Amino acid sequence: MSKLAVLRYTGSILLIIGYFILLNVSVFWGIAIRLFANLICLPWAIKHKIWDFVVLLTFFIVIEFDKFLKLILNN
């Protein structure tokens, strides 16, 4: 299994964990985990030229990064 595939699988698992944490534990840590997960899934999608997935991940990264910055700056 390639390193990019491992990153994709890890990112997918972290997305689920991050969503659970976002809803049930902490918005800050949920967003942080989801942001990281999306970032590590991105190289796999770019390598395989799955451009709709790249656009979707980029969209989520921008939204999550905005929320992450707002949470950091408000504390």
C-alpha positions in Angstrom: 0.0 0.0 0.0 1.4 3.4 -0.9 2.0 6.2 1.5 -0.7 8.3 -0.1 -3.3 5.5 0.4 -2.3 5.2 4.0 -2.8 9.0 4.4 -6.2 8.8 2.7 -7.4 6.0 4.9 -6.1 7.7 8.0 -7.7 11.0 6.9 -11.1 9.2 6.3 -11.0 7.7 9.8 -10.0 11.1 11.3 -12.9 12.8 9.5 -15.3 10.5 11.3 -13.6 10.9 14.6 -13.4 14.7 14.1 -17.1 14.9 13.3 -18.0 12.9 16.5 -15.7 15.2 18.6 -17.2 18.3 16.9 -20.7 17.3 17.8 -20.2 15.7 21.2 -17.0 16.9 22.9 -15.3 20.2 21.6 -15.9 22.4 18.6 -12.2 23.5 18.7 -10.8 20.0 18.6 -13.3 18.7 16.2 -12.5 21.4 13.7 -8.8 20.9 14.3 -9.0 17.2 13.6 -11.2 17.6 10.6 -8.9 20.3 9.1 -5.9 18.0 9.5 -7.8 15.0 8.1 -8.9 17.0 5.0 -5.3 18.2 4.4 -3.9 14.7 4.5 -6.5 13.4 2.1 -5.8 16.1 -0.4 -2.5 14.7 -1.9 -4.1 11.4 -2.8 -6.9 13.1 -4.6 -4.5 15.3 -6.5 -2.3 12.4 -7.5 -5.3 10.4 -8.9 -6.7 13.6 -10.5 -10.1 13.3 -8.8 -10.8 17.0 -9.3 -14.3 17.1 -7.9 -13.0 15.6 -4.7 -10.1 18.1 -4.6 -12.6 20.9 -5.0 -14.8 19.5 -2.2 -11.9 19.0 0.1 -10.6 22.5 -0.6 -14.1 23.9 0.1 -14.2 22.2 3.5 -10.6 23.2 4.3 -11.5 26.9 3.7 -14.6 26.7 5.8 -12.9 24.8 8.6 -9.8 27.0 8.6 -12.0 30.1 8.9 -13.9 28.7 11.9 -10.6 27.5 13.4 -9.1 31.0 13.1 -12.2 32.5 14.7 -12.0 30.1 17.6 -8.3 30.9 18.1 -8.8 34.7 17.9 -11.7 34.7 20.3 -9.8 33.0 23.1 
